[in-house]
Amino acid sequence: MLNMKTKYLHVHRLRRVYVWELPVRYYHWLNAGAIIVLIVTGFFIGDPLALQSKEEAANRFVMGWVRAIHFFAAYIFFFNFLFRLYWGFVGNKYANWKQFIPTSKKFFKEMWTVFKIDILMMRGKEHISIGHNAMAGFIYFLTFWAFLIQCLTGFGLYASMGTWWLPKLFAWVPAMFGGDIMTRQVHHWAMWFFILFAVIHVYLVFYHDYVEGRGEISSMGGGWKFIEEEVFENEEHHTPNVVEKKS
């Protein structure tokens, strides 16, 4: 009876850890907003609206505005992406590129552990990461490559009609893909990759927040997570200029 009471009355000592810096959170939400706008306008560009009206064509510029919004969101997406590449070198340890690129056996072992528990739903010891776990980090690494492909193909298609010097730098891209048709197809496929990624990403965020209860969702708003004291000590957290609070 005593052992049972001890089991259920055990309370973890939690430490409040500042994980996601403000620039990372700005990047995340700006990127999410830009992708949503790009997907919605992209669907209309791929299948334009057939608007019937008695007005002069010059007064009906709906698709022109759709394309303009798409291009504006594309610039936000592009420069936000460049900023994230830069922040991977100057941000804290949780934003660093070491969190995304598999460079050790430990990284691959952790990926397999997370895959078994999260995807295959197999039983096993729960793996706790303060920042991204290895599987999430690697998926984000692949997503960054998808970002690059989307930027190349998008600006490659825009280069022939753009007036600014920046899109014209990508005029060589369609030739690399064999022409505008294939470039547009790759651009379209990448869009569906982002849609699939978004569905899985949102599901896993809610899943981990519900199962683990460590503030997974709110952390992308305020930057803080709640981590077990023993886990925090094992990861040897030494991020400079970071405040941690016990609770």
C-alpha positions, 0 to 999 in steps of 0.5 A, spaced: 500 500 500 505 504 501 509 503 495 502 504 491 501 511 494 509 513 493 507 511 486 501 516 485 504 521 489 510 522 486 511 529 483 516 531 478 520 537 479 519 542 473 524 547 471 521 553 466 526 553 460 527 559 455 527 554 449 525 558 443 528 565 442 523 571 440 526 571 432 525 564 432 518 565 434 517 571 429 520 566 424 515 561 425 509 565 425 511 569 419 513 563 415 506 560 417 502 566 415 506 566 408 505 559 407 497 559 408 497 565 403 501 562 398 497 556 398 491 559 397 493 564 392 497 559 388 491 554 387 487 560 384 493 562 380 493 554 377 486 554 376 484 562 375 477 564 377 472 565 371 468 571 373 463 574 369 461 581 369 458 587 365 464 591 367 470 593 363 475 588 363 480 594 366 475 594 372 476 587 374 483 585 376 481 580 381 486 575 378 491 580 378 491 582 385 491 574 387 498 574 383 500 580 386 498 578 393 502 571 391 508 575 389 508 579 396 507 573 400 513 570 396 518 575 398 516 575 405 517 567 405 524 568 401 527 573 406 524 570 412 527 563 410 534 567 409 533 570 416 532 563 419 539 560 415 542 566 418 539 565 425 541 557 425 549 560 426 547 565 431 541 563 435 541 559 441 543 551 442 536 550 440 536 554 434 543 551 431 544 547 425 546 541 430 539 540 432 537 539 425 543 535 421 544 528 423 552 528 424 552 522 429 550 515 431 546 518 437 542 522 433 540 516 428 538 512 435 534 518 437 530 518 431 529 511 431 526 511 438 522 517 436 519 514 430 517 507 434 513 511 439 510 517 435 509 513 428 509 506 429 506 507 436 510 501 439 511 501 447 518 503 449 521 508 454 519 515 453 524 520 449 524 527 452 528 533 448 528 540 451 528 543 444 527 539 437 527 531 438 532 528 433 526 526 428 523 533 428 529 536 427 531 532 421 524 533 418 525 540 419 532 539 415 528 536 409 523 542 410 528 547 409 530 544 402 523 544 400 523 551 402 529 552 397 526 548 392 520 552 392 524 559 392 528 557 386 522 554 382 517 560 384 522 566 382 524 562 376 517 562 374 517 570 376 524 571 372 521 572 365 515 577 368 519 581 374 522 588 373 526 588 379 533 585 379 532 580 384 527 575 381 531 576 374 537 572 378 533 566 378 532 566 370 536 560 369 532 555 373 527 553 368 532 551 364 535 546 369 528 543 370 527 543 362 522 548 361 517 552 365 512 547 365 516 542 369 518 548 373 511 549 375 510 542 376 515 541 381 513 548 384 506 545 385 508 538 388 512 542 393 506 546 395 502 539 396 509 537 401 507 543 405 500 542 406 502 534 408 507 537 413 502 542 416 497 537 417 502 532 420 506 538 424 499 540 427 497 533 429 504 532 433 504 538 436 497 537 439 499 530 441 506 531 444 502 537 448 497 533 450 501 527 452 507 530 455 504 536 458 510 540 457 507 547 454 509 544 447 504 549 444 504 555 448 512 555 447 511 558 440 508 563 443 512 565 449 518 561 448 518 557 455 517 549 456 517 546 462 522 540 463 523 535 468 529 537 473 533 530 471 532 531 464 535 538 464 541 536 468 542 530 463 542 535 457 547 539 460 544 546 459 549 551 458 545 556 453 548 563 455 544 569 457 538 564 458 533 565 465 531 558 468 526 558 473 524 552 477 517 550 479 
